[in-house]
Amino acid sequence: MDLAYLLQLANQSGGILYLMVILLTLALTVIVERTWVLRSVTRHGETLTHALTPLAAQDRNGLAWIRETQARHLHGALLETVLTASSAPEPDLASRLDEVILRHVPLLDRRLWMLDTTVTLAPLLGLLGTIIGMFHAFQVLGEPGAAPNAVTGGVAEALVATAAGLLIAVIGLVFFNGLNERVRLAVHQLDTLKVMLINRFGTPTSGAD
């Protein structure tokens, strides 16, 4: 299958296969970028959870050391909030940590909407390309002396657009679900870190007499 034949297929699909290449490139870019980022975030969250587990209550020096040596921007913001909130009551500390988490969670699933759109759009574009290609194939019937196998061959080539759309959708769907699971795990780690920090550095509120 040489380049000239592929260009012929793309032209028979009304140019839809060119759009397929763009969609596939976009999907792969989002997949690689989000996989790298979310894998790094979840691995770092797991490391930070293990580092905080043996930390004693109100050990701010230990927390500061973890902040300087192990915490990165996303999880480090939680630790920085605890360090700057000196002797904060548990409800206040929990509210501040919730604010940090809510501010950072949208950064985890950014660009995933592009992958979701690709999963839906690719099969529809493939079907449109097939319909356009079939119109071109059946135009052969109107030509004098057209052979029947020319029509069937044109229809088979037009179906390539549908196959390409389904392939892109399958790839996108598998990785979209996997990346959503990574996002869920990252959010769960943030909530776990919040609870660990409150248990160790929150000041219990005194009850009314």
C-alpha positions as CSV (number, residue, x, y, z in Angstrom):
1,M,0.0,0.0,0.0
2,D,2.0,3.0,-1.3
3,L,1.5,6.7,-0.7
4,A,-0.3,7.2,-4.0
5,Y,-2.9,4.6,-3.1
6,L,-3.4,6.2,0.4
7,L,-3.9,9.6,-1.2
8,Q,-6.4,8.1,-3.6
9,L,-8.4,6.6,-0.6
10,A,-8.3,10.0,1.2
11,N,-9.6,11.7,-1.9
12,Q,-12.4,9.2,-2.4
13,S,-13.5,9.8,1.2
14,G,-14.0,13.5,0.4
15,G,-10.9,14.4,2.4
16,I,-12.3,12.9,5.6
17,L,-9.3,10.6,6.0
18,Y,-7.1,13.8,6.3
19,L,-9.2,14.8,9.2
20,M,-8.8,11.3,10.7
21,V,-5.1,11.8,10.7
22,I,-5.5,15.1,12.6
23,L,-7.8,13.4,15.1
24,L,-5.5,10.5,15.6
25,T,-2.5,12.9,16.1
26,L,-4.6,15.0,18.6
27,A,-5.7,11.8,20.5
28,L,-2.2,10.4,20.7
29,T,-0.8,13.7,21.9
30,V,-3.4,14.0,24.7
31,I,-2.9,10.3,25.6
32,V,0.9,10.6,25.9
33,E,0.9,13.9,27.8
34,R,-1.8,13.0,30.3
35,T,-0.4,9.5,30.9
36,W,3.0,10.9,31.7
37,V,1.5,13.6,34.0
38,L,-1.0,11.4,35.9
39,R,1.5,8.6,36.3
40,S,4.0,11.1,37.8
41,V,1.3,12.6,40.1
42,T,0.0,9.2,41.4
43,R,3.5,7.8,42.0
44,H,4.5,11.0,43.8
45,G,1.3,10.9,45.9
46,E,2.0,7.3,46.9
47,T,5.6,8.3,47.9
48,L,4.4,11.2,49.9
49,T,1.7,9.2,51.7
50,H,4.4,6.7,52.9
51,A,6.6,9.6,54.0
52,L,3.8,11.2,56.1
53,T,2.7,7.9,57.7
54,P,5.4,7.8,60.5
55,L,5.2,11.6,61.1
56,A,4.4,12.5,64.7
57,A,1.6,14.9,65.6
58,Q,2.6,18.6,65.3
59,D,6.0,17.7,63.9
60,R,6.3,20.8,61.8
61,N,10.0,20.4,61.3
62,G,9.5,16.9,59.8
63,L,6.7,18.3,57.6
64,A,8.9,21.1,56.4
65,W,11.7,18.6,55.6
66,I,9.2,16.5,53.5
67,R,8.0,19.7,51.9
68,E,11.5,20.7,50.8
69,T,12.8,17.3,49.8
70,Q,9.9,15.3,48.4
71,A,6.8,17.4,47.7
72,R,6.2,18.9,44.3
73,H,3.7,21.6,43.3
74,L,0.4,19.8,43.5
75,H,1.0,17.9,46.8
76,G,3.4,20.6,48.1
77,A,0.5,23.1,48.1
78,L,-1.2,21.0,50.7
79,L,1.8,20.8,52.9
80,E,2.5,24.5,52.5
81,T,-1.0,25.2,53.6
82,V,-0.5,23.3,56.8
83,L,2.9,25.0,57.5
84,T,1.4,28.5,57.1
85,A,-1.7,27.7,59.2
86,S,-0.2,27.7,62.6
87,S,-2.3,25.9,65.2
88,A,-5.4,26.1,63.1
89,P,-8.5,24.3,64.4
90,E,-9.4,21.1,62.6
91,P,-12.5,22.6,60.8
92,D,-10.5,25.6,59.6
93,L,-7.6,23.5,58.4
94,A,-9.9,21.1,56.6
95,S,-11.6,24.0,54.8
96,R,-8.2,25.4,53.7
97,L,-7.1,22.0,52.4
98,D,-10.4,21.5,50.6
99,E,-9.9,24.9,48.9
100,V,-6.4,23.8,47.7
101,I,-7.7,20.5,46.4
102,L,-10.7,22.1,44.6
103,R,-8.3,24.6,43.0
104,H,-5.9,21.9,41.7
105,V,-8.3,19.0,40.7
106,P,-9.3,20.6,37.3
107,L,-5.6,20.5,36.4
108,L,-5.7,16.7,36.6
109,D,-8.3,16.1,33.9
110,R,-7.4,19.0,31.6
111,R,-7.5,18.1,27.9
112,L,-9.4,14.9,28.5
113,W,-12.4,16.5,26.9
114,M,-10.5,16.5,23.6
115,L,-10.1,12.7,23.9
116,D,-13.8,12.3,24.8
117,T,-14.7,14.4,21.7
118,T,-12.4,12.3,19.5
119,V,-14.1,9.1,20.6
120,T,-17.5,10.4,19.6
121,L,-16.4,12.3,16.5
122,A,-14.2,9.8,14.8
123,P,-16.8,7.1,14.0
124,L,-19.2,9.9,12.7
125,L,-16.6,11.3,10.4
126,G,-15.7,7.8,9.3
127,L,-19.4,7.2,8.3
128,L,-19.5,10.5,6.5
129,G,-16.4,9.6,4.6
130,T,-17.8,6.2,3.6
131,I,-21.0,7.8,2.3
132,I,-19.0,10.3,0.2
133,G,-16.8,7.5,-1.1
134,M,-19.8,5.4,-2.0
135,F,-21.3,8.3,-4.0
136,H,-18.0,8.5,-5.9
137,A,-18.0,4.7,-6.4
138,F,-21.6,4.6,-7.8
139,Q,-20.9,7.4,-10.2
140,V,-18.9,4.8,-12.1
141,L,-22.2,3.1,-13.1
142,G,-23.0,6.2,-15.1
143,E,-19.9,5.9,-17.2
144,P,-20.1,4.0,-20.5
145,G,-18.7,0.5,-20.3
146,A,-18.2,0.6,-16.5
147,A,-17.3,-2.8,-15.0
148,P,-19.3,-4.0,-11.9
149,N,-16.1,-4.9,-10.1
150,A,-15.1,-1.2,-10.3
151,V,-18.2,-0.3,-8.2
152,T,-17.6,-3.0,-5.6
153,G,-13.9,-2.1,-5.4
154,G,-14.8,1.6,-4.9
155,V,-17.3,0.7,-2.1
156,A,-14.6,-1.4,-0.3
157,E,-12.2,1.4,-0.5
158,A,-14.8,3.8,0.8
159,L,-15.3,1.6,3.9
160,V,-11.7,2.4,4.9
161,A,-13.0,5.7,6.4
162,T,-15.4,3.8,8.7
163,A,-12.7,1.4,9.7
164,A,-10.3,4.3,10.5
165,G,-12.9,6.1,12.5
166,L,-13.7,3.0,14.6
167,L,-10.0,2.3,15.2
168,I,-9.4,5.8,16.5
169,A,-12.5,5.5,18.7
170,V,-11.4,2.2,20.2
171,I,-7.9,3.5,21.0
172,G,-9.3,6.7,22.4
173,L,-12.0,5.0,24.5
174,V,-9.5,2.6,26.1
175,F,-7.1,5.3,27.1
176,F,-9.9,7.7,28.1
177,N,-11.3,5.2,30.6
178,G,-7.8,4.4,31.9
179,L,-6.9,8.1,32.3
180,N,-10.2,8.8,34.1
181,E,-9.2,6.0,36.5
182,R,-5.8,7.7,37.0
183,V,-7.6,11.0,37.8
184,R,-9.9,9.2,40.3
185,L,-6.8,7.7,42.0
186,A,-5.0,11.1,42.1
187,V,-8.1,12.8,43.7
188,H,-8.3,9.9,46.2
189,Q,-4.6,10.4,47.1
190,L,-5.2,14.2,47.7
191,D,-8.2,13.4,50.0
192,T,-6.0,10.8,51.9
193,L,-3.2,13.4,52.3
194,K,-5.8,15.9,53.6
195,V,-7.1,13.5,56.3
196,M,-3.5,12.6,57.3
197,L,-2.5,16.2,57.7
198,I,-5.6,17.1,59.7
199,N,-5.1,14.1,62.0
200,R,-1.5,15.2,62.7
201,F,-1.6,19.0,62.6
202,G,-5.2,20.0,63.3
203,T,-6.0,21.5,66.7
204,P,-9.1,20.0,68.3
205,T,-11.8,22.6,69.0
206,S,-12.6,23.0,72.7
207,G,-16.2,22.1,73.6
208,A,-18.5,24.5,75.3
209,D,-18.6,24.5,79.1
